[in-house]
Amino acid sequence: MVRLDAFLRLMRPVNCLMMGFAVVVGAALVGENVFSWDALVLLFLGFFVGFFLTGASMVVNDIVDREIDAVNEPERPIPSGAVSLRQAQVFAIFLCVVGFALGMATNLESFFVAVVALLVTVIYVVWGKRTGLFGNFLVSGCVVIPFIYGTFVVGREFGEASLVCVVIVFLSNTGREVTKGIVDVEGDMQKNVRTIAVRFGSWVAAVVAAVFYVSAVVLSVLPWKLALVSFWFVPFVLICDFGLIVASILLVRDFSRENARRVKNLVLLCLVFGLFAFLAGTVG
């Protein structure tokens, strides 16, 4: 009998929660009265659209990457045998159906954005992943789409605060994707996945990732400087920025696979604080 935790690991619930939360942040950044009763219902639906479609994309990723994961991450549910390929395929379809059903209950514009997001994810998994940096950009594009989706869910226009948020998250996540290339370099080499780490070595990948992290830190002063957010943005973004700087230093000093894994987990935590920063910046 398949254990429930195997399916949870397959869909990566932390990532799903973050993408659902990103929808809420995207909605909060567009202005006043987004937390009226009607808007809250739409945000509830939007949160779970992001949650389930992210889960579906994670499962599809593991289905396509099952041979690479057998080398890089043999403990993952599919290569370990905890979940069969057939079960994973059915689970991905189930998550897509639930996500799209909830999306249809919001509005046509946001539903279209959700469809585009999943299509981009599938394009990345099937083809883009093997292109290296361009594939990293595709992933980051998928990560920032929930912020855009959130504005459409509540029927608002995409503003300056949302744009700055999207750029910062895009840069941070691209750095994390480059870092993941260091972690996965052995399996990627066998499958001809042309990441920066495979093509130029782990040290170059570490430096490139650090450049993306530091660029995000530099841009993080803009929301406060341009008065796009309130003071409450500052404490959370300082924690995020400090973590990204520490991650950059640690990675460049030690670009081993083990340390890169630790750094990518640290950056994920930083991104959580970054999300809270933008949400807190809408208060006051």
N, C-alpha and C positions, 0 to 999 in steps of 0.2 A: 504493500500500500504506500502511495506517495505521501510524504509528510507535507503539511501545509507550509512549513518554514522553507521548504525547497522552492515552492512557487513564489513566496515572498522574496527570497533571495534572487530569484530569476527576474523579478520586476523592479528590484532595487527601490524599496519604499521610501528611503530618504530622498533619493532623486525625485521621486513622484511628488512627495510632499513639498519639496522646494519649488518644483514647477507649478504646482497648484498655488503655492504662496506667491509666486511671481505674478500670477494672474491678478491676485488681490492687490499687490503692490502697483502693478501697471494701472489698475483702475483708480487706486488712491492718488496717483500722481497727476491725474488729469483735472483735478479741481474740486470744487465744492459739491456737497450733497450727493456724493456717490454712495453714502451709507444710509440713504433712505430705505424704507422697507422694500420697495420694489427693486432697488439696486442691490440690496442684500440678497434677495432671492436669486437674482441673476449672478451675483458673485459666488454664491453657494454652488450653483450649477457650473459656473466657469472654473471654479477651483477643482471640481471633480472631473471636468473635461480635461484639464491639464494633467491631473493625477492619473487618470486611466490611459490617456493617449501616451503619456510618458512611459507608463508601465508597458504598454504595447510595444513601444519603440525599443525598450530595453530587452524585451523578450525576443523581438525580431533580430536585434543585434547579436544576442547569444546564439540564436539559431544559425545565423550566417557565419558567426565566428567560432563555431563549435570545434573545428579542427585546430585553429590557432589557440583557443582556450585550453585544448588538451595539452599544449606545450606550456603556455604562459600561466594559466589558471586552472589546473586540473581538478581543483576542488569545486569549480562552478557546477551548478545543478545538472547541466546537460552532459559535459564530459565525465562527470563523476558517476553518472547513471541514476542520480536522484530523481531526475525528470527525463522521460523519454522524448525523442524528437517529436513524435506524434502528439504527445501531451502538450509540449511547448507550443506547437503550431495551433492547436485548439485553444489554448490559453490566450495566445496573441489575438486570435480572432474574437474571442469573448471580450477582451479588454477594448478592442477597437469598436465593437458593436455598442458596448456600454458608453464609451466616450462619445461616439458620434450621436447616439440617441440623446444624451444629455445636451450635446452641442446644438441639436436641432430645436431644443426647447428654449434656447436663448434668442438669437436673431440670425438672419441670413448672413450678414457681414462677418460676424464672429465665427459662425460655422464654416464659412469659406476659409478664414484664417486657420482654423483648426485642421481642415483638410490639407491645406498647403503645408502646414507644419509637419504633418505625418508623411506627406509625400517627400519633402526634403529629407526627412530622417531616413526613409527607405532608400532614396537615391544615395545618401551617404553610406549606409550600411552595405548596399549591394555593389556600389562602384566607387564612391568618393573616398572611402577609407583608405584605399590603396594609393591615392594620389598624394599623400603626405600632408603638407601644410594646407593645401586647398581643402582637403578633407577636414582638417582641424577647423577651418573657417566655416564649413558647412555645419559642423556640430555646434559651434558657437552661435551660428544663425538660428539653429533650432532652439538653443537655450534662451535666446532673447525674444523669440516670437511670443512666448506667454505674456511678456510685458505689453506687447502690441495688442495681443488678443484681449487683455484686460481692458484696454481703452474701448475696444469695439463692443465688448460685453455690456458695458454701461452706456454705450451710444455716445461716446465723446470723441473729440479730435485729439490726435497725437501731438503733444506739446513739447516745449524745450526741455522740461524736467525729465520727461520720458525719454527723449532722445539722448540726453547725457547719461542717464541710467543705462540705456541699452549699450552705448559705446563702452562704458566702463565694464559692464558685465561681459561684453563680447571680448574685450582685451584680456580680462582675468581668466575667462574660461579657455581662451585660445592658449594661454600660457599653461593652463592645467592639461589641456589635450597634448601639447608638446611634451610635457612632463610624463604623461601616461605612455608616450612613445618610448621613453627610456625604460619604463617598467616592462613593456611588452616587446622589447627589441629582439629577443631570441626567437619567439614565434613569428614575429613580423618578417624577420629575415628569411625564414623558411618558406613563408607564403608570399614573398615579394611585395610586402606592404611598404611603400616608399616613404616612411616617416623621416623626419629630420635626423632622428637618432640612427636610423638604418643607413641613410645616405651619407651623413657627415660625421657621425659619431656622437656618443652620449654627451661629451663636454660641450660641443657646439649646440646640441639640443638644450642643454642646461642654460647656456648663455641666452639663447633665443627665448626660452621660457621666462627667464628673469627679466628680459627687456619688456615682454608683454606685461608682466606683473608690475614693474616699476612704472610703465606707461599708464596703467590703470590708477596707480597711486597718485601720479602727477595730475591726472584729469579729475581725480576725486575732489579737488579743491573748487572746481567750477560750480557745482550746485550751490554751495554756500556763498562763493564769491559773486555769483550772478543773482543771488537772492531768490533762487528757485525753490529752496527748502527752508525750513525753520531751524533754529539752533539745535533742536533735538537730533538732527542729522549728524552733528559733529561727534558726540561721544562714540556712537556705534561705528562711524566710518574711520575714526582714529584706531579703533581696535582692528578693523579690517585691514587698514593700511599697514599697521605695525606687523600683522601676521604675514602680509604679502612681502614686505621687505625682509622679514626673517626667513620666509620660504625661499626667496631669491638668493640670499647669502648661503643658506644651508645647501641649496641645490648646486650652486656653482662650486662650493668648496668640496662637496662630496656628491658626485653624479652617478653613484652606484645604483643598481636596480632597487636595492632595499631602501636606500635613502629617498630615492625618487618616489617610491610608494608612500613613504611617510609624508613627503612634501605635498603630494597630490591630495592626501587626506586633510592636511593642514589647510590647503587652499580651499577645499570644500567648506571647511568650517568658516574660513574668512568670508566666503561668498554668502553664507548664512547671515553673518553680521552685516555684510553689505546690504542685503535685502532689508534687514531690520532698520538700517540707517535711512534708506529711502522711505520706508513706511513711517518711521518716527519723524522724518522731515516734513511730512504732510500735516503734523499736529502743531497747532499754535500759529 
